[in-house]
Amino acid sequence: MRTLRKILLVLIVFSLAGSSVAFSQDQPDAKSLINEGIALNDSGKYVAAIEKYKAALKIDPENLQVQYEMSYTLFSSGRGDDAIPLLEKVAPSNRYAEAYDLLASIYDDKKDFEKSIAYYQQGIIAFPDYQRLRFNLAVSYLRQKRYPEAEQAAIKAIQLDPKHASSQRAYALAMYHQNRGAASIMAFCSFLMLEPQTKRSAEAYQYVQSIIKSKVTVDTANGKKSVTIRVQDNKENTDESALDMFLSMIAASPTLDENKNKPAVDILNEELSTLFEEGGELGEKKREKDFFWKFYVDYFYKLAQSNNMPAFARFISLSAYREEDLQWFKDNDSKLTALDTWVSNTKREVQ
């Protein structure tokens, strides 16, 4: 039973509405139609969702939320071009960071990189703390093979969310394509700590192995073994160049006869332990440190000084030696617990 106050309110509305009295109280408003559209979109019913958004726009043609949600559904249904006019109205309002991100992504997919980068940068100015803009900008730069720019965008993305695995991967790839092997390995290790058992994990582990193996060539011609070590000279980053030199010497270790029968994970443990320790010792001599040295080198130096490297090597190699590593963790549960505790209690400097 309606209260007197509600009855009086209805009478007032009817008297002011005049010819609008014919509309039913049950007529949906724009907000409820938007919510219905979102639910349909989430269920993959894109055509039905778009109809709900169209109905909402008839009620409130300037509603920015419905324009954004409709553009998202259009994009999700493979109609990115149709979403552009809506997004180009929504984005400048600076109410939805997602609008800039989506608009830039559509242009990126169209390989219109000039517009894509422009919208990413506009979005970053309007929403400097929206991490996905930074990450997707890094991905766009990677697609364009603009690796130094990808590196910088990935750094910003990691600083906003250090546990975002894809940002760690983007940084690793940017460094790999700049022939900065030690930096790439450490970034891939960070990625594998966050995402150890996926298709991307197997790829990342192969990158680590290929970087190490690329540093040496073994020649067994005429029954004699000779090892050639390659060093990447980086005049702009002399300390990093020195670290890559150590990496080259580390890479030669598995070629020694004494290591011939060692398990691959044990060799990985030794290689990474040496790399992390050498990096840390170089880092201790630096007066000024950039992101790479603070976030990666200092952190992994602390790890190498702990007793957790065997568990760490097992953890990041799960995609390659799944059964062997899982059995090792089953037999050494306390070491997995110790590694987990160390990771939880050890802070990384991101700025």
Secondary structure, DSSP 8 states (H G I E B T S, - for coil): ---HHHHHHHHHHHHHHGGGGGS-TT---HHHHHHHHHHHHHTT-HHHHHHHHHHHHHH-TT-HHHHHHHHHHHHHTT-HHHHHHHHHHHGGGTS-HHHHHHHHHHHHHTT-HHHHHHHHHHHHHH-TT-HHHHHHHHHHHHHTT-HHHHHHHHHHHHHH-TT-HHHHHHHHHHHHTTT-HHHHHHHHHHHHHH--SSHHHHHHHHHHHHHHHTTEEEE-GGG--EEEE-----TT-HHHHHHHHHHHHHHTGGGSGGGTTS-HHHHHHHHHHHHHHHHHHHHHT-SS--HIIIIIIHHHHHHHHTT-HHHHHHHHTTTTSHHHHHHHHHHTHHHHHHHHHHHHH------
